[in-house]
Amino acid sequence: MGGAFVPLTGVGLGEHITTLLAVGHRFPLHLGTATSVFVVAITVLTAALTHAFFLFQENIGRLWNLVAVMVLAVMVGGQIAPGLARKVSESVLKRALVTLFLLVGFMMVLRAF
């Protein structure tokens, strides 16, 4: 059911792929997460290039400060997360991931109303 809403809303692609691979197909969590990151990276890169094309046509330069901060945060998080994932057991990571997804889903429902 959740997979039907991912393309319609544009959110949850990474969460859906990670959960599907780790729980549905019994992939090791680190492989499911890495596959999800790869798919999301391709999707985000395509979307970012499309947005950049249209932003340059509109001459909106203020948003690049936000983009720079987000790229820096992703780079730092991408370096910290793999080391942290190696030090924590897979069952703890799965519980933390499920808790995080439930919290994000709950927050999204609250913001909708």
Secondary structure, 3 states (H helix, E strand, C coil): CHHHHHHHHCCCHHHHHHHHHHHHCCCCHHHHHHHHHHHHHHHHHHHHHHHHHHHHHHCCCCHHHHHHHHHHHHHHHHHHHHHHHHHCCHHHHHHHHHHHHHHHHHHHHHHHC
